[in-house]
């Protein structure tokens, strides 16, 4: 089940400085956990949503807090 033989089982996850980049579309398998940080555009955000956070900071700002 490696990416070459089963590509539909894998998703690309990108990182910047060791922290995930928040993609435009977040799926159930790439959702952010409460307390997990992610880069959105040029800002660093932390998920404050109790469940699986599948929204970007623009789509649902109440699920994120900007890290200063």
C-alpha positions in Angstrom: 0.0 0.0 0.0 2.7 2.5 -0.9 1.9 5.7 -2.8 3.0 4.3 -6.1 0.8 1.2 -5.9 -2.2 2.7 -4.0 -2.2 6.5 -4.6 -5.8 6.9 -3.5 -4.9 5.9 0.0 -2.4 8.7 0.4 -2.6 12.5 0.6 0.1 15.1 0.3 0.8 17.0 3.5 3.1 20.0 3.2 5.2 21.5 6.0 6.9 24.8 6.6 9.4 25.0 9.4 8.2 21.7 10.8 4.6 22.8 11.0 1.8 21.8 8.6 0.6 24.1 6.0 -3.2 24.5 6.1 -4.5 23.4 2.7 -7.4 25.2 0.9 -9.4 21.9 1.2 -9.1 19.9 4.4 -10.4 16.4 4.4 -11.4 14.1 7.3 -8.0 12.4 7.1 -6.0 15.7 7.1 -8.1 17.5 9.8 -6.4 19.4 12.5 -6.7 18.4 16.1 -7.3 20.9 18.9 -4.0 22.5 19.8 -2.4 21.7 16.5 -0.8 24.6 14.7 -0.7 25.3 11.0 0.4 27.9 8.5 -2.3 29.8 6.7 -0.9 32.1 4.1 1.8 34.1 6.0 0.3 33.6 9.5 0.6 30.9 12.1 -2.6 29.6 13.6 -3.6 27.2 16.3 -6.8 25.0 16.1 -9.1 25.7 19.0 -11.9 23.5 17.7 -12.8 20.6 20.0 -13.3 18.0 17.2 -11.7 17.4 13.9 -11.1 20.9 12.4 -11.7 20.7 8.7 -12.1 24.5 8.1 -9.5 27.1 7.1 -9.1 30.2 9.2 -11.0 32.2 6.5 -13.9 29.7 6.3 -14.5 29.4 10.0 -12.4 31.9 12.0 -13.9 30.8 15.4 -12.1 27.4 15.0 -8.7 29.1 15.0 -6.6 31.6 16.9 -3.7 33.4 15.4 -0.3 32.8 17.1 1.6 36.0 17.6 
